[in-house]
Amino acid sequence: CAETASRFVGPGSHIDIGYFNRTTFHIDELVLRPDEETELQARSLTLTYDLSRLSGGDLDSLSAEEILIRLTSSSDTEAGSTSDSINTDISLPLLSDLMALPLATISLPSITLESPDLQAHLAADLNPELWWLRGEADIPEVDGTVQLDARLQRTPATDTAPERADLLLMVSQQQTLLAQLWGGITQTSDTTSADLRIQTDLPTLQQRLPTIRELPVSGEGLTLT
């Protein structure tokens, strides 16, 4: 197994299979190094399924005790040539397609992301109707650790109502809400409409985000709709 993994994703990769049976495939440890700057580690990875439905690609759940993603290169890139025109057309996928998963649930209670630009410890739960990501992150532009909470919840269409989704993104620090984005999305097969609202605690945000301290904006808070 290790030789097969190394052959397809690069040297230094390996997979340690714990066991598999009619309902469960368990991997003790998975290490993938597709290139010199990327490493993915997963510990206690479990895939469950119904063997009678497996041939149709119908899987039940995926969980992992711990995930580590390590990126050693910065996201900064040299400025290149730009196009003379900007295409403002936006093509959005259908919510049902966007949130479609090859299995019923994904549960990842411990995700660690290490890179020169970001250090984060997150948890994620995903199913075809709710994506929920939360945790803490250290961002170079922000003084101190911030807490993140992002949710996308989908309500399927009915005979009388179109498909819709609610988006919520909250950024806080030391139990103080710094910024919140709420979005209500309504979608048919032909059109997509969105109602967005952004609310911030501007004085606190300016205090903890050095890059905007000198902006000529003042007030107790800022709300955009």
Salt bridges, closest charged atoms under 4 A:
ASP16 OD2 - HIS14 NE2 3.86
ASP28 OD1 - HIS26 NE2 3.31
GLU29 OE1 - HIS14 NE2 3.04
GLU39 OE2 - ARG33 NH2 3.10
GLU39 OE1 - ARG70 NH1 3.09
ASP50 OD2 - ARG53 NE 3.72
ASP58 OD2 - ARG53 NH1 2.71
ASP60 OD1 - ARG53 NH2 3.09
GLU65 OE2 - ARG43 NH1 2.86
GLU66 OE1 - ARG43 NH2 2.81
GLU114 OE1 - ARG70 NE 3.03
ASP125 OD2 - ARG134 NH1 2.79
ASP143 OD2 - ARG213 NH2 2.66
ASP149 OD1 - ARG151 NE 3.01
GLU163 OE2 - ARG154 NE 2.14
ASP166 OD1 - ARG164 NH2 2.69
